[in-house]
């Protein structure tokens, strides 16, 4: 096997990973001081395309994920390079591989400040900043305004709403997310569904996302109702362009953990109606 320390990065082989590589992915996360998120990694290995460069030791030198939404859009995430191989071009090698694989799709990602310079060199442009908010969300005495989704009766309407808002087909991934989720809730009025949101667990934290809603009041209701069963920390990602929602999350006990830049490749327009997208599924998938 070529040694990443001596072989030019452009010549390093990239391979697709599977669930059998879970322990290597977790070890790489720990190397970069990321949480050991076993459930999330397994979800990605089973439902997205996870690519890697192997190290001679048998560990992973770097990873990246590509999540496809039909032919229209694709999300990139989990860009990680082992500490000992940093600065050698492995990140660029992995990114060019998945960009080639994405073809003509609109490609987006959430970038840390550390990764943003590479993405800018590869043609990504920042469209906004997203804050990860974490804490124990106080639900208070707010009335319950949403209901659990009936994934037999509601599925068609829920997927239609998501398709309008996201602008690409992610029906297959959502079906798998619903099976993986802690809870799926919806809001409705006389005309039909007005929003939906999903909660799922990783380590000791309840993640909330995606959150799709006709307005901020609906989004708040969905987040509140999902958080009632948290039993601990809650995490949600929200754009700085939504100061009202961020202020409300702060008042309810969620503080900023870190921020990322939402970036799109090649100046392409973002599909769908982002005005109704209040939180992504997860930063790794979009």
Secondary structure, DSSP 8 states (H G I E B T S, - for coil): ---TTTS-GGG---EE--GGGHHHHHHHHHHTT----HHHHHHHHHHSEEEEEE-TTSSEEEEEEEEEETTTEEEEEEEEE-GGGTTSSHHHHHHHHHHHHHTTSEEEEEE-HHHHHHHHHTTEEEEEEEEEEEE----TT-----EE--TTTSHHHHHHHHHHHH-S--HHHHHHHHHH-SEEEEEEETTEEEEEEEEEEETTEEEEEEEEESSHHHHHHHHHHHHTT-SSEEEEEEETT-HHHHHHHHHTTEEEEEEEEEEEETT----S-GGGEEE-S-TTT-
